[in-house]
Structure formats: C-alpha cells, structure tokens
C-alpha cells in the first residue's frame, strides 16, 4: 500500500465515522494552504478522508489493508531483529489475491465511475435545453463537483494496491478510464465559468472515450473471477 489513510488522519482503524469527520475538519483547518499549510499535505488528507468517509470504499480499503498487514507480519516473523522499512505496494501472485484486487479495487472503482459516466448524457441534454438558466447550471455544477469527488475516491482505491501481473492490462485501462473522466470533468468545469463552447466540446469528447473504455473494461471483467 502506498500510504496508510488512518495514519494520515491520526486515527486508529477502529475509529468511528464521527471521529473521522472531526479529525478531518481539524486537519484541514491546520494544514489548509490559506493558513500556510502544505498543498501536498492537504491533498493527502482529502484523499484519506474521501476513502474513509464512505462505507463502501472504507470497507474495500480495510480489506486491502488487512491483507497487506498479514503479508508484512509473515515477512517479518523470521527476522524480528531486522529494522522495519517501508514496503512498495504488494504484487499479488495467487489467484486468490487476483480475486481480492478485483473485489476491493476494481469493482468499487468501477461502481464509482458508473455513477459519473452513466448520468452524463442526461445531464448534457438538460444543460443543452437551457444553458443560461441558473437552476440548470447549478444542477450541472453539482454533478461536476460530485463527479470530481468520486474520481478522487477511484484514484485513492487505485493507489491502495498494485494489480497482479495477470491483470496489468485491466489495471492500466482502469487508470486510463478514470483519467479520461478526470480530464472531462475539468473541461466541463471550465465551460461553466465562461460558456466557452470549446471546453464543452472537449469535455463531451473525453467523456465519450471514457464511456467506451469503461464498456470494454466491463466486458473483460465478466470473463474474470466473479
């Protein structure tokens, strides 16, 4: 695992949802760039909170984290005197570990992407009907903000555990998919600030590519472990 999100928030793995929220708010106040904080630190805090504040992504992360801890314990069992060092993301080898990556990384990430990509055509039609209506634009902006939050969750899930070698292609295309979505939402956000049609056109095209890529990912997923 690339980072421990509980450590990032100064919490134990048994922390309640309320404790996670309180810790997050305190850390944001302390490390916000406007208060002289570090930008990278606040990004790490936001990623940690994004994963731990949602039941689905927290459960997926906990399962991945537990497997990582078990591997660490086994690795150090015969060499307790060896100084503990940071380990790179685990590289699962067995079929069981491949199944685990699909279950705790790919599947929840795919569900989050679906909640962005699936409603996009409807959002676009509503916007096209009356782009200068304040209520319509507010709804579209809310969709973009919610999508950006979900992309952050997908990125955090993706970074939490390496895919096994047999699933490298699937993992790479998952990365491409959420980066397309990330870029598409960014272009759409630029459009909402000035009604520049080029941003809307580019955002629509990138989201179309993301939709096609996700469809391909789903087809390949069906041929793997269920």
Secondary structure, 3 states (H helix, E strand, C coil): CCCCHHHHCCCCCCCCHHHHHHHHHHHHHHHCHHHCCCHHHHHHHHHHHHHHCCHHHHHHHHHHHHHHHHHHHHHHHCCCCCCCCCCCCCECCCHHHHHHHHHHHHHHHHHHHHHHHCCHHHHHHHHHHCCCCHHHHHHHHHHHHHHHHHHHHHHHHHHHCECCHHHHHHHHHHHHHHHHHHHHHHHHHHHHHHCCHHHHHHHHHHHHHHHHHHHHHHHHHHCCCC
